Amino acid sequence: MNKTEFQQKISTAEKPIVIDFWAAWCGPCMMTKPILDKLGKEYAGKVEFLPINADDSGEILEQFRVFGIPTVITIRNGKEVGRVTGAQNEAGYRTLFEALAEDREVKVPLTQFDRMLRLGAGGLFIMVGMSTSNWLVAGIGGILAFMGIYDRCPIWQAVTGIFRKK
């Protein structure tokens, strides 16, 4: 699919769109392809599913600044409203399809692995920073740790909710 065809498809779409950027040589893409195809069929009346082969659509990848595959982008009213790079499980992708189908905000869920990785790395940076009296490293560790729990923090949700309304 070239850029012009893609732009026309996006601009004339009556339903929200889930775009899957994949390639035949990509192992994680081949693992997620059956999941996304299944969800695309399941939500066919509510959400349009558009798989795009990354090898054949370089202009589209540049337009969306896709640097890694698999990448799934959700579009509503011609605008990007969500993005997931890397393989996800079915529950993660289902969340995207459901949010689009129900006209809710698209929130990309953190996997348990991502959450634990961020918390672990943050804790390690905090310990190294404190033991060497390097407060910059400890601060970076605090930010990393917070990135592991920000989606569950009520204060963060309240503050970002204020900015979303404006």
DRENDO-1510 file (C-alpha; in Angstrom, 1 decimal, always signed):
<recs>
REC; n; res; u; v; w
REC; 1; MET; +0.0; +0.0; +0.0 .
REC; 2; ASN; +1.4; +3.4; -0.9 .
REC; 3; LYS; +1.1; +6.6; +1.1 .
REC; 4; THR; -1.7; +8.1; -1.1 .
REC; 5; GLU; -3.9; +5.0; -0.8 .
REC; 6; PHE; -3.2; +4.9; +2.9 .
REC; 7; GLN; -4.1; +8.5; +3.4 .
REC; 8; GLN; -7.3; +8.1; +1.5 .
REC; 9; LYS; -8.2; +5.0; +3.6 .
REC; 10; ILE; -7.6; +6.8; +6.8 .
REC; 11; SER; -9.5; +10.0; +5.8 .
REC; 12; THR; -12.5; +8.1; +4.6 .
REC; 13; ALA; -12.8; +5.6; +7.4 .
REC; 14; GLU; -16.1; +5.7; +9.3 .
REC; 15; LYS; -14.8; +3.5; +12.1 .
REC; 16; PRO; -11.7; +3.7; +14.3 .
REC; 17; ILE; -8.7; +1.9; +12.8 .
REC; 18; VAL; -6.1; -0.5; +14.3 .
REC; 19; ILE; -3.0; -0.6; +12.1 .
REC; 20; ASP; -0.6; -3.5; +12.5 .
REC; 21; PHE; +2.9; -2.9; +11.1 .
REC; 22; TRP; +4.5; -6.3; +10.6 .
REC; 23; ALA; +7.0; -8.2; +8.3 .
REC; 24; ALA; +7.2; -11.8; +7.3 .
REC; 25; TRP; +10.8; -12.1; +8.6 .
REC; 26; CYS; +9.9; -10.7; +12.1 .
REC; 27; GLY; +9.4; -13.5; +14.7 .
REC; 28; PRO; +7.4; -11.5; +17.2 .
REC; 29; CYS; +5.2; -10.2; +14.3 .
REC; 30; MET; +4.4; -13.8; +13.4 .
REC; 31; MET; +3.5; -14.6; +17.0 .
REC; 32; THR; +1.1; -11.6; +17.2 .
REC; 33; LYS; -0.4; -11.8; +13.7 .
REC; 34; PRO; -2.9; -14.6; +14.6 .
REC; 35; ILE; -4.0; -12.7; +17.7 .
REC; 36; LEU; -4.5; -9.5; +15.8 .
REC; 37; ASP; -6.3; -11.2; +12.9 .
REC; 38; LYS; -8.6; -12.9; +15.3 .
REC; 39; LEU; -9.4; -9.6; +17.1 .
REC; 40; GLY; -9.8; -7.9; +13.7 .
REC; 41; LYS; -12.5; -10.4; +12.8 .
REC; 42; GLU; -14.1; -10.3; +16.2 .
REC; 43; TYR; -14.5; -6.5; +16.2 .
REC; 44; ALA; -15.1; -6.2; +12.4 .
REC; 45; GLY; -18.3; -4.2; +12.7 .
REC; 46; LYS; -16.9; -1.7; +15.2 .
REC; 47; VAL; -13.2; -1.3; +14.4 .
REC; 48; GLU; -11.4; -1.6; +11.1 .
REC; 49; PHE; -8.2; -3.7; +11.2 .
REC; 50; LEU; -5.5; -2.8; +8.7 .
REC; 51; PRO; -2.3; -5.0; +8.5 .
REC; 52; ILE; +0.5; -3.2; +6.7 .
REC; 53; ASN; +3.6; -5.1; +5.6 .
REC; 54; ALA; +6.5; -2.9; +6.7 .
REC; 55; ASP; +8.7; -4.1; +3.8 .
REC; 56; ASP; +6.3; -2.8; +1.2 .
REC; 57; SER; +5.3; +0.5; +2.9 .
REC; 58; GLY; +8.3; +2.5; +3.8 .
REC; 59; GLU; +6.6; +5.8; +3.3 .
REC; 60; ILE; +3.9; +5.0; +5.8 .
REC; 61; LEU; +6.4; +3.8; +8.4 .
REC; 62; GLU; +8.2; +7.2; +8.0 .
REC; 63; GLN; +5.0; +9.1; +8.3 .
REC; 64; PHE; +4.1; +7.4; +11.6 .
REC; 65; ARG; +7.7; +7.3; +12.8 .
REC; 66; VAL; +7.7; +3.5; +13.2 .
REC; 67; PHE; +11.2; +2.4; +14.2 .
REC; 68; GLY; +10.5; -1.1; +15.4 .
REC; 69; ILE; +8.0; -3.9; +14.6 .
REC; 70; PRO; +5.6; -5.2; +15.5 .
REC; 71; THR; +4.0; -1.8; +16.1 .
REC; 72; VAL; +0.2; -1.4; +16.5 .
REC; 73; ILE; -1.2; +2.1; +16.1 .
REC; 74; THR; -4.8; +3.0; +16.9 .
REC; 75; ILE; -6.5; +5.9; +15.0 .
REC; 76; ARG; -9.8; +7.7; +15.7 .
REC; 77; ASN; -11.1; +10.5; +13.5 .
REC; 78; GLY; -7.9; +10.5; +11.5 .
REC; 79; LYS; -5.6; +11.0; +14.5 .
REC; 80; GLU; -3.3; +8.6; +16.4 .
REC; 81; VAL; -4.7; +7.8; +19.8 .
REC; 82; GLY; -2.6; +4.9; +20.9 .
REC; 83; ARG; +0.6; +3.0; +20.0 .
REC; 84; VAL; +2.2; -0.3; +21.2 .
REC; 85; THR; +5.6; -1.3; +20.0 .
REC; 86; GLY; +6.7; -4.8; +20.6 .
REC; 87; ALA; +4.8; -8.1; +21.0 .
REC; 88; GLN; +1.9; -8.1; +23.5 .
REC; 89; ASN; -0.4; -10.8; +24.7 .
REC; 90; GLU; -4.0; -11.1; +23.6 .
REC; 91; ALA; -5.3; -9.2; +26.6 .
REC; 92; GLY; -3.2; -6.2; +25.8 .
REC; 93; TYR; -4.4; -6.0; +22.2 .
REC; 94; ARG; -8.0; -6.7; +23.2 .
REC; 95; THR; -7.8; -3.6; +25.4 .
REC; 96; LEU; -7.0; -1.5; +22.4 .
REC; 97; PHE; -9.8; -2.9; +20.3 .
REC; 98; GLU; -12.4; -2.6; +23.1 .
REC; 99; ALA; -11.4; +1.0; +23.8 .
REC; 100; LEU; -11.9; +1.9; +20.2 .
REC; 101; ALA; -15.1; +0.0; +19.8 .
REC; 102; GLU; -16.6; +1.6; +22.9 .
REC; 103; ASP; -15.3; +5.1; +22.0 .
REC; 104; ARG; -13.2; +5.3; +25.2 .
REC; 105; GLU; -9.8; +6.6; +25.8 .
REC; 106; VAL; -7.1; +4.2; +24.5 .
REC; 107; LYS; -4.8; +3.3; +27.3 .
REC; 108; VAL; -1.9; +1.0; +26.5 .
REC; 109; PRO; -1.6; -1.4; +29.4 .
REC; 110; LEU; +1.8; -2.2; +31.0 .
REC; 111; THR; +2.7; -5.9; +31.0 .
REC; 112; GLN; +3.8; -7.4; +34.3 .
REC; 113; PHE; +7.2; -7.9; +32.9 .
REC; 114; ASP; +7.5; -4.2; +31.9 .
REC; 115; ARG; +6.3; -3.1; +35.3 .
REC; 116; MET; +8.7; -5.3; +37.2 .
REC; 117; LEU; +11.6; -4.3; +34.9 .
REC; 118; ARG; +11.0; -0.6; +35.5 .
REC; 119; LEU; +10.6; -1.1; +39.3 .
REC; 120; GLY; +13.7; -3.3; +39.5 .
REC; 121; ALA; +15.9; -1.0; +37.4 .
REC; 122; GLY; +14.6; +2.0; +39.4 .
REC; 123; GLY; +15.4; +0.3; +42.7 .
REC; 124; LEU; +18.9; -0.6; +41.4 .
REC; 125; PHE; +19.6; +2.9; +40.3 .
REC; 126; ILE; +18.4; +4.3; +43.7 .
REC; 127; MET; +20.6; +1.9; +45.6 .
REC; 128; VAL; +23.7; +2.7; +43.5 .
REC; 129; GLY; +23.0; +6.4; +43.7 .
REC; 130; MET; +22.6; +6.3; +47.5 .
REC; 131; SER; +25.6; +4.2; +48.1 .
REC; 132; THR; +27.8; +6.4; +46.0 .
REC; 133; SER; +26.1; +9.7; +47.1 .
REC; 134; ASN; +25.3; +10.4; +43.5 .
REC; 135; TRP; +21.8; +12.0; +43.8 .
REC; 136; LEU; +21.4; +12.4; +40.1 .
REC; 137; VAL; +21.6; +8.6; +39.6 .
REC; 138; ALA; +19.2; +8.1; +42.6 .
REC; 139; GLY; +16.8; +10.6; +41.1 .
REC; 140; ILE; +16.9; +8.8; +37.7 .
REC; 141; GLY; +16.1; +5.6; +39.7 .
REC; 142; GLY; +13.1; +7.3; +41.3 .
REC; 143; ILE; +11.8; +8.3; +37.9 .
REC; 144; LEU; +12.3; +4.8; +36.5 .
REC; 145; ALA; +10.5; +3.2; +39.5 .
REC; 146; PHE; +7.6; +5.7; +39.1 .
REC; 147; MET; +7.3; +4.7; +35.5 .
REC; 148; GLY; +6.5; +1.2; +36.8 .
REC; 149; ILE; +3.5; +2.4; +38.8 .
REC; 150; TYR; +2.4; +5.7; +37.3 .
REC; 151; ASP; -0.7; +4.1; +35.7 .
REC; 152; ARG; -2.0; +3.1; +39.1 .
REC; 153; CYS; -1.2; +6.4; +40.9 .
REC; 154; PRO; -4.3; +8.4; +41.7 .
REC; 155; ILE; -2.4; +11.7; +42.1 .
REC; 156; TRP; -0.9; +11.2; +38.6 .
REC; 157; GLN; -4.3; +10.4; +37.2 .
REC; 158; ALA; -5.8; +13.5; +38.7 .
REC; 159; VAL; -3.0; +15.8; +37.5 .
REC; 160; THR; -3.0; +14.4; +34.0 .
REC; 161; GLY; -6.8; +14.5; +33.9 .
REC; 162; ILE; -6.7; +18.2; +34.5 .
REC; 163; PHE; -4.4; +18.7; +31.5 .
REC; 164; ARG; -6.5; +16.4; +29.2 .
REC; 165; LYS; -9.6; +18.5; +29.8 .
REC; 166; LYS; -7.9; +21.7; +28.5 .
</recs>
